[in-house]
Amino acid sequence: MPLRPRRLPAKLSRVSETVLDVKGLACPLPVLRANRMLRGLEPGARLRVLATDRAAVADFQAFCRETGHALLAFSEDAGTLSFLIRRRGETP
């Protein structure tokens, strides 16, 4: 299944975000794909990751803590985990 990031129209959301769907992928792939996607985003940009692997909860918490990205929100709905991550700013 190819990864296809999509940007939500501004009128649907006050803050634009890119969505990465990694449902069905197991650890460590959700975090690795998110890391690759975040590297291509501007500082401060938001990435919403949709995953189904339960290990992703601890993985994304550790990933954000170690990399300096901000884990803004986490939720679960019908077995789908949603993580909202803000890309860290550039380091001087």
N, C-alpha and C positions, 0 to 999 in steps of 0.2 A: 504494500500500500504506500504510494508516494506521499511525502509530506507536502502539504500545500498551505502555507501560511496565508491568512487572509486578514485584511485590515477592515474593521467595522466602520461604516460611514459615521461621520461626526454627528449627524443628526440622531443616530441611535444611541450614542454614548457621549457624555460630556467630554470625556477624555478618550482619545483614540487608543486602541490596543490591537496588538497582533495576536491571533489565536493559533496555537500549535496543538494539533490533535495527535496524541500518542497513545490513544486507547488501544489496549491489546498488547502493548509492548511491556516487557518485563525489565526489572532492574538489571543493569544501570542505564538502559537505553533512554528512558524518559528524560533523565537529567542530562545525558550526553547530547541529546537532540536539542534540549532547551538551551544548553550552553552554546551550542553552535548558532542557534537562532539569535540569542542575546548578543553575541559578538558582532552580528550584522546590524544591530539596532543602534539608534542614537542614544547618548546618555539621557536618562530620565524616561525613556520610552517604556511602555508597559507591554508585558507578554503574559497572556493567559494560556496556561497549559492544562489540557484535559487529559486525564490518565485514568487507568483502571487498576493499576498495580498498587496494592496496599502499602508496599514498601516505599512508595513515592512520598508518603507523608514525611517520614524521617529523612529520606534522601534530600528532598527539597529544603527542609529546614537546615540541614547540615550544609548543603550546597550554598545557600544564601549567606549563612553565617561565615563560611570560609572565603567566599568570593567578594563579599561586600554588596551584593545585590540585595534589594529589600523584598522580603516576602510580605506583601501588603494584605493578602487575604487568602483563606483556604476554605473550601466548602465541599460538601458531598451531596449528590442528588442521584438517587436510583443507581448507586454503584459507580458513578462517574465522579472522580475527584477533580476539583478545579483549583488551580493555584494562580494567583495574580502576583507577578513579579515585576518590580521596577528596576530597570538597568541602572547600575551604579554610574556615578559621574566619572569623568576622566580624572585620572590621578596626575598630579603635577609632576 
